[in-house]
């Protein structure tokens, strides 16, 4: 059995990552959760309970936030599963003097998860929105991401377009193992939406 504890923050390079939930509506074939209980040398990211707002604020208050380039909502779950916590803590960070950039790493399914349009709220408190595209079309996306929503691919495209409409700094990402043809298709899709494509390395 995996050892669960309360690892709320962990460092990756110049950035501080926030692990606020283990909930996720997807079961991606390449997810790092399938290979261990931590990432980048962190302690276990499996949470014994979802941290309260006070616990997250305390974890942040114990650190010098000004030394980080970005604070990133990205752990062993989808941050928008805890939308209210995401919005509250993002605002808390941004209220600090000389606060670093706040980035959200998301699967783009927040509107489905929360059963309402959430892009405006999220873009109002997050400086960068990084959306996991994972595959260039619905069939490949469904096979790789394995979401619980039948309309997940359409929803993440709509969410991305909504963030663009909010003039957000938004990008879409894929992992580097999908193949050259899929990468070209993903680039074409991103160009049609008006966002850059970032290719990230598969972590195993």
N, C-alpha and C positions, 0 to 999 in steps of 0.2 A: 504493500500500500504506500502511496506517495505521502511524504511528510508535509502536512499543511501547516502554515503559519501565517503571519500577517506582514508580508513584504509589500509595502505600499509604494516605496520608491526604490529605484535602482538606476545606476549610471551606465550610459553607453557613450563612450567618447566624451565629447564636450556637452552632452545633453543629459537631462534628468527625465526619467520615464516614470509615469504614474500608473500603477496597477490598481484600479478601483473596482473591478468586477471580474468574475470568471464566466459570466453568462455570455453566450454567443449563439445566434441562430444558424450558424454555418458549421460545417465539419470538413474543412478544406483538407485535401489529400496531402498537402505539403506543410500543414500547420506544425509549428514547433512544439505545440502541446503534446503531439503524438510521440515525441522523441525524448522527453525528459520533463523535469519539474522546474526548470529555470531557463534563463537566457543570458548570454553574454557574461557568464560567470556569476549571475545573481543568485541569491538564496531562492528557495522555492517560491514560485509565483502562484501556487495553488493556495487560495485564501481560506483560512478557517472560518471566516465570516466576512461579509462585505464591510469594508471600513466605513465608519460613520463620517459625517462631515467634520466633526471635531477631531477624529483620529487622523484624517487626511490633512487638515490644517496644522495639527501638531507636528506631523511628520515633515511638513514643509517648513514650519517655523524653526525646526531644529537644524535647518540647512541654510547656507548662504546662497540664496537663489541667484544672486548677481554674477556668480562665477560660471553659470551655465549659458550656453548659446540658445538652447531651446528647452522648454518643458513640454514633454510629449505625453499625451494620453494614449498609452499603448501598453497593455500587459497581457495577461492570459485570458482576455475576454474582450468583448466589443464595448467600448466606453459609452456609446449612446444607449446601451441597455439601462444605464443609470443617468438618464438625460438631466434630471434636476441636479444631481451631484456634479456632473460635468459642467453645467452652466454656473453653478454656485462656486465651485473651486476655480474655474477659469477666471471668473470675476474677482475672486479673492487674490489670485496671483497677479492679475493686472492692476490691482489696487496698490501693490507694493512699489516702493521707489525703485527706479531702474529695473523694472521687471523684464525678464527675458521674453522672447517670442514664445507664444503658446501654440502648439501644433496638435491637431487631432488626427490620429491614424484610425481610419474607420472603414468598415465594409460598405458604407454607403446605404445601409438599409434602415436608417433611423426612422424614416417616415412610416415604414411598415412595422417596425418594432414598437413605436410609440403611437401608432394609429392616428397620426396627424402630421401636418407639414412642419418640419423642425429646422429647415435650412436657415431661415432668417435668424432664429434664436441662436443657433450654433455659430453662424458667421459673425454675429454681434460680439462674441467673446473669444473666438479662436482666430489667431492671426493667419494660420496656415491649415488648410484642410487637405489631407492626403487620403485619397480614396482607392481602395484595393479593387482594381478591375479584374485581375487574375486571368482573364481570357477575353478574346476579341469578339465573341459572339455568344448567343444564349446557350446553344447546345454544349459548347466547350465549358462555358462558365458553370452551368448546372452540374456537369460531370466532375469538374475540379473542385468547386466550392461546396456543393451538396447542401444548399440552404433549405430551410424548412418552408420557405415561401415559394410558390410556383411562379410568381411574377417578380422574383428578386432581381433579375438582370434589368428588366425595364425600370424597376424602382431605383436602382443605383444610378442608371443613366439620367433619370428625371431628377434625382437628388443632386447630381453633379451639375446639371443645367441650372437648377435653382441656385446653387452656390455661385455659379458664374454670374447669374443675374443679380446677385447681391454684391458683385464686384469683389468677391473674396479671392484670396491667393490660394487657388485650388489646383491640384494635380491628381493624376491617376497613376497607379503603379501596377506593374506585373513583375513576377519573378523571372530570373534569367534562364529558366529551363524550358520555356514553352515553345522554343523553336523559332527560326528566322521568319517563316511564313506567318506565324501567329503574331510575332512582334510587329511585322509590317502592317497587318490588319489592325492591331491595337493602336499603332501610330495614326493610321488613317481615321479610326474612330475618334481618337482624342483630338485630332485636327478638326474634325467636323463639329466637335463640341466647343472647341476653342480653349483646350487645356493642354499643358505639357504632359508627356508620358515619362515617368521615371522607371527605370529597370533596376530592380533591387536583387541582391544576391540571395539565393536560397540558403537559409540557415538550417543546418541539421545537427 
